[in-house]
Amino acid sequence: MAFDRPDRVKNAPKSSLVDAVRDIKIASAERGDIVIDMKEADRARLELLAQELKPVFDEVPLDDERFDFAISSGLQPRLWIDATAHVMMGKDRRQYRFVRDSRLGRLTLAEGTAIEPIAQSVTRYIAERIYERELAFAGDDISYRIQKAADEEKAAKDIASEEASKLADQPAEEKETVIEEVSMAAKDRASKTAASKAVWFLIAAFVVGGTLLLAFRDAIFG
């Protein structure tokens, strides 16, 4: 049996699998160090940009919860401005890229190696978002029913004011004539209203009398 021949094990060729696994571990560690170094470099550059923008961040109202202003951790650090816009480093790890995700895809708003132009672009973006919010809050709902009633009331007041102005400009005799005409017109309307009421009363009495006559005709003529 094999375990009865120790010279076999002693003279067996050395396995290269252990060495291969060790080499892979070393290479992976080296790559990890490189990735960590790259992450730290990206984060350091983004922190410089965040320091440049800190006065702008401080001026944003605290009740505006749309903005994040935070550097996220991960394989690629990002300086988040809001839920859709952020700054990250380009593939060369030296170029800033200010991007925004939209329904049409990712849009590049600014790009460059200098901090100042990127900071200006971010500041302008924040200002635009704040202005959009102010416009949204400034727009009040308009009730067209209320507006129509107000317009009708205003038109009636304007007509009354115009008539009063015309009456005030007329001579005294014409004023008396107008007043008398208005009074006569009011009396005519009152008399017409009374006559109309009397006619309707007679019609109602006739209808009621006819109804009673039909109801009790057997008792009367029986």
Order of alpha helices (4+ residues) and beta strands (2+ residues): alpha-alpha-beta-beta-beta-beta-beta-alpha-alpha-alpha-alpha
